[in-house]
Amino acid sequence: KHAGGVSGELHFWKKWTFYANWVLVGARKDRTGLAGRPVREISPPYENLEMTLSYDWNDRLQLFGRIENATSRFYSEVIGFPSDGTMVFVGLKVDWEVPSSKK
């Protein structure tokens, strides 16, 4: 019911892109169904910040790094399933076109 976010993307030096996404979610009712817990509980509010930096090596290759939960805040999107802490990913994206066999 009470959720929102802000995101933005910045392109610079022709080959670099920075992207950030900040999500804020307010308190909400949640059904747990877990033994020994009330049927409905209030999930606390949380925020999550994700950031990505990428470099276009050429038309087909892109190097990237991504940080999820950059603020390292503890939160649960669903009660009983806590988020992982801050996670860092580094990778390479390849754009590969498979030739069509249709003529």
Secondary structure, 3 states (H helix, E strand, C coil): CCEEEEEEEEEECCCEEEEEEEEEECCEEEECCCCCCCCEEEECCEEEEEEEEEEECCCCEEEEEEEECCCCCCCEEECCEECCCCEEEEEEEECCCCCCCCC
